[in-house]
Amino acid sequence: MVQLKSNYPLYLNNKAAQPNSDLKVTDKFTGEVAFTCALATPDVIDEAIAGAVRAAEPMARLASYEKQGVLDHCVKRFRERFDELAYALCVEAGKPIADSEGEVTRLIDTFRIAAEEATRNYGEVQPLDISARAKGYIGMWKRVPIGPCSFISPFNFPLNLAAHKIAPAIAIGCPFVMKPASLTPLGAIIMGEVLAECDVLPEGAFSILPASRDGADLFTTDERLKLLSFTGSPGVGWDLKAKAGKKKVVLELGGNAAVIVDQDADLDHALARVVFGGYYQSGQSCIHVQRVIIHEAVYDKFRDMLAAKVKTLIKGDPKKRETFIGPMISEKEAARLKGWIDAAVAGGAKLLAGGGREGAMLEATLLEGASTDSDVYREEAFGPVVILSKFSEWKAALDEVNDSKFGLQAGIFTRDIHKVLEAWDHLDVGGVCVNEVSSYRVDNMPYGGVKDSGLGREGVRFAMEDMSEIRNLVIRREG
């Protein structure tokens, strides 16, 4: 059986350091302290940023094969430590073990993709002789690393969302400082332990620093950092952008994603995917299915199918293989969402399944008829609740998807290619998933949102673009 250590270090300029053991991390199911971890002070963060500045030039000079070698080493070591990584995630995040294993697989995929992309940093030759004054001139451009980067990762995917920052940074050649979520720091710390095995990385190439929010302003405000990449809540993200100064900012924020089920959809397939998208890892995903908009011709049938299935989902200890619904990240968050559900019911919504809470455990909940002014419709639930509505006209369904301040991804279930193309044109979101739920993501695709859902795109190649700048070269031929 996997055993976690009782105490973990932080990583400062490529090396483990233990200035204290101040961060207590709980088992999210039992509520008991699972381990302690070092917490970075402002002085430590300042030292890490200084190290990243010193490392910028030698990181940029690393050969493509050297960066690829680091990433290949990570893939190998993560495979060897698969069970440890999954168990750590299950404990610190309360994520059911099957979901935890899935996230470790995606962590490995992300680093594998980055290893491939490390040798694909292409530029372009450009003809400049578009008029007489430029005759004899040619141009070319290449991408160069932007420099020291700051990464802030969230609690809900502490392995793969950290990987989507770390792996592209190594592939393009940027040193970085990372603040993992204080609720779930262990996955990033283990990544630091693996990276520390790579002697080719110059000192200062990486620092992984759990830190309290009060002491972490330098991750955002320090002018030595050239990019801030933040994944988390919209309220925090937009506030950080306002404080970030001149550096480039990438924000991956929240959502209240919608899925349309049309009358010609394969209902059995749609049922399986909506149950997954609405309730996997207790709905704690920014692209979790929160709203399901169903054609009136199949509404009653699909509603009844969905309600019956939701009632069978097993909740409990995430370490047990049969558990589908684990705890939310905290009792406070479960109580918040329970309050939203109760308010929606008081406002006229019908409770079709679930609705109960015990501590941090919130039952898988299904509602219909929630007011469009209710929090559970308008805001990001970030928990195991799905709300249903019906439509008669396709355009009206698309408008309902867009009736949100968020715009990450949307799902549509239809066999009509014309409706697919209309959705792709009309939906104000970062991605449209056809015959699939909004929650679907492959780690090489461009991923991100519009409106309050953020700025920029992740997906390894696209993150590498954000972490680099175009450097142009103009040559005048003689003679």
Secondary structure by P-SEA (a helix, b strand, c coil): cbbbbcbbbbbcccccccccccccccccccccccbbbbbbcaaaaaaaaaaaaaaaaaaaaccaaaaaaaaaaaaaaaaaaaaaaaaaaaacccccaaaaaaaaaaaaaaaaaaaaacccbbbbbbbcccccccccbbbbbbbccccbbbbbbbcccccaaaaacaaaaaaacccbbbbcccccaaaaaaaaaaaaaccccccccbbbbbccccccccccccccccbbbbbccaaaaaaaaaaccccbbbbbcccbbbbbbccccaaaaaaaaaaaaaccccccccccccbbbbcccaaaaaaaaaaaaaaaccccccccccccccccccaaaaaaaaaaaaaaaaaccccccccccccccccbbbbcccccccccccccccccbbbbbbbccaaaaaaaaaccccccbbbbbcccaaaaaaaaaccccccccccccccccccccccccccccccccccaaaaaaaabbbbbbbbbbcc
